[in-house]
Amino acid sequence: MANFFSASQEEQQEILLSIWQRFKYVIIAFFVLLVVFIVSRDLITESRNERDLETSILFQEYLESEEDMPLSGQELLEVYPETLYSDFVRLNQAKKEFSKGEKEKAIDLLKLVIDRHSDSSNEFNPLVTAAKTRLCRIYMSQKDYQNVLNTLSDSDVLTASLLELKGDAENQLGSYELARVSYMRALQNSPSQTTRTLINMKISDLEGEKIE
């Protein structure tokens, strides 16, 4: 490099020409790949933006529809099954199915939401939390207490509502000490005075159950 800058202009041109003749295919390939990369990146970004816009429009139409399962919701689930909007549809549809008495359909929809985010079980995920809360309430209504505990067994982060449901299931299964621990944790995490009062009543009932 030092020789290049100390050389005359003609010598510099000869050096550059020599480099070009030696590496011209590498240089051309580099610039071609650079152009392809930039164009591909722009196309991917544009495609992603178009998909985000389309899914948001479909979800808005789904929310505004009074149908039990509008076409916009079906399109989200069939064409864009991996988007968050599809998970919102599944959560809402699970609520509708449960209200109609279709508990198994509701369970399947909620499990799908949970399974899709199984890799984030150690982190707080509002979607997963909402799905697990609704799923546990369905299991409680079916008196399927063990499945409540199974649903929560892989969760390191539990909200006050989930801890209370966990305590309810443990109480029903006769695990009173475990239920007391769950209720106490729920009591610490609950921001609602009404909920804390209810949990305290459950703890008192546990103590009475233990005396008997």
Secondary structure, 3 states (H helix, E strand, C coil): CHHHHHCCHHHHHHHHHHHHHHHHHHHHHHHHHHHHHHHHHHHHHHHHHHHHHHHHHHHHHHHHCCCCCCHHHHHHHHHCCCCHHHHHHHHHHHHHHHHCCCHHHHHHHHHHHHHHCHHHCCCCCHHHHHHHHHHHHHHHHCCCHHHHHHHHCCCCCCCHHHHHHHHHHHHHCCCHHHHHHHHHHHHHHCCCHHHHHHHHHHHHHHHHHHHC
